[in-house]
């Protein structure tokens, strides 16, 4: 998860301020604030990744339930409806997996 717009602006200001102070020694408060910003960014990333993992797990459980429904369906219209449901659930699982990969999450 990248920095927010406000954090990017604040980081740029702090880095410029730190660059001006480089000859006289950088203020430790600047480094501390940059570290706090990085920690917040990492915390947001972990929370987002956990949420994505939770959604993916729910989708996989739904897929397993749909598969069981197909196996236990009697036949005819009931089996067709169960297969249609399974295809839809499988599509949802692939959509969630694709979203997780495109966001760069390790799920």
C-alpha positions, 0 to 999 in steps of 0.5 A: 500500500503506497503512502497517502497523498498527505503523507507524500506531501509531508514526506517531500517537505521533510526530505527537503528540510532534511536536505537543507540541514544535511551540512549541519546535521539532520534533526532526529525529529525528521527521521523519527517522523519519517519512520512513523509514517513508514510504520503507519503505511506498513500497518495499513498494508497488513490490515488490507492484506488480512482483509483480502485474505479473509475475503478470499477464504470466504470465497473459497469456502463458498466454492467448496459448498457449491461443489458439494451441492453439485455432487449431492444434487439429484439430477435434471433441473436441480443439478443444472442449477447447482452447476450454474451456482458453482460456475458463478462462485468459481468466477467470484473466486477467480475475481478475488484472486485476480484482485489480490494479485493485482494489488500485490498481496501475497495471498 
